[in-house]
Amino acid sequence: MSDPFHPTDAELAVQAETGTGQLRLDLTRRLVAEALGTALLIVAVIGSGIMASRLSPTDVGLQLLENAAATAGALIGLILMFGAVSGAHFNPVVTLVDRLLGTISTRDAWLYAVAQTIGGCIGTVIANLMFSLPAVRLSTHARSSGALWLSEVVATIGLLLVIHGCVRTGRAAAVPFAVGVWIGGAYWFTSSTSFANPAVTIARMLSDTFAGIKPSSVPMFVLMQLVGAILAYGLIRFIYPTGASEAGRE
């Protein structure tokens, strides 16, 4: 970047999580990457939850630690894997904020969200089958309270600020690790265990396991994630101005 502290829209548009990839590939390849990446992320979330509940059946804290560690590690690897291909969003709120900031088109943003959601649901089926469970079994794990909803707002804002805070201060290479560490940590410091992702939330309702969420709990989780995304957009524009005039430079 010519000025790492004030990247242009064109520079942001090719970075992981703020754009659509440095390889500048065609839309079909990018959509496949988004679907596959989200599917593998869900495999990690659901699969590690099932394994944790089997290995540590009497210790919920240890189950959460195992689930968080596996998810964080997988997320780092997946962003490194697909960051240059599609931007490695794997999350409709990441795509939404990029659209609001103008680094992805409206059409591509909608298709990204669809690919992420479909990929996530496929990932849940795969995770269930890997552990000899029914391909789809709706979760009975109710997650509904003001504390959980607030947690989703906080987790989503934090995730988006981590992404843009790195990219907009010349540390784009740190994004995979920063995002993985944030999500792994947020499993513990939010009461909701930090879903922070509408596609992941929808996909997790298809597995009646440790990481599942009851379908009736999904709408408010998704709504709070969208609220978090809108608030994060405002904070990003305020804290990380991109233009010289916005930054108050001469």
Secondary structure, DSSP 8 states (H G I E B T S, - for coil): --STTS--HHHHTTSTTTSS-TT---HHHHHHHHHHHHHHHHHHHHHHHHHHHHHSTT-HHHHHHHHHHHHHHHHHHHHHHHHHHH----SHHHHHHHHHHTSS-HHHHHHHHHHHHHHHHHHHHHHHHHTT--S---------SHHHHHHHHHHHHHHHHHHHHHHTTT-GGGHHHHHHHHHHHHHHHSTT-----HHHHHHHTT--STT---GGGHHHHHHHHHHHHHHHHHHHHHHS--SHHHHT--
